[in-house]
């Protein structure tokens, strides 16, 4: 059975099918026909910062659209952003992102999900009913229930490292 995970709670105007992911909780959003893969950098200055994807080969692309803030929070990570190329909105051709996948954070493949808690413990919840139990959660992270996070898990499924992609208050 193929699981098509999408992160819970992300409101998208147009939802598409997510491709199969190597990691059950690796995809966010819907898929478009064009993509750029590379390291995320943040360019510009407040309040005009934009995420820029720097591929190993080819042109860097500014990403615009609903995932800009999440991608800015992934500065330094390696991602694949899918969407459509648009011209005329910025000096260079931009990629209007409709989905993204986190390929690596400091060499590790993270999982993505909304942090939830019940009587048993903590879970990462994705759209479509995909749920992954996580073990040890630090006190600062335990206070972020409801937030969309990326997490690198240790060998016991405890959260070794994490980042907030979208706070529960956003």
C-alpha positions, 0 to 999 in steps of 0.5 A: 500500500502506498502512503501519500503523506501530507502534513495535517492542517496545511490549507491549500487552495488547490491540492494535488497528489503527493509523489511517493516519499522515501520517508513517510513524513517527508512531503508538504503540500501539493506537486507541480511540474517543475522543481529545483533541488539545492541548499536554502539561503535567505537573501534580501533584508527585512521585510523583503527576505526571500528563500533562495535555492542554490543547486549544485549545478544550474541557476539559483532560484528565489522561491515565492508562494505559500511556503516562503516562511517555512523555507526561510526557516530551513536556511542551510538545509538541502530541499527540493521545491516543486511548483512552476517557474514565473517571470516578471515578479522579480528581477530573475525567474522565480519558482512559485512553490507548491510543495517541498521536501527536506532532503537533508539537515546537516547530513540527516534526513528529517521527518515532518509533522505536526507535533501532537500529544495524548495520554501515551506521549508525543506523535508527529501527525501528517495529513491522511492519517499518517502518524509517527510516535516519537520518544523523548521530547525536550521540554522546550519542544514539548511546549510547542504542541500543534506546531509543524516541525522537522525532526531528526530522530535518534535510534530510539525515535527520540527527537535528537534535533528539530526546527519549527517550520510553522508555529501553532499560533501561525 
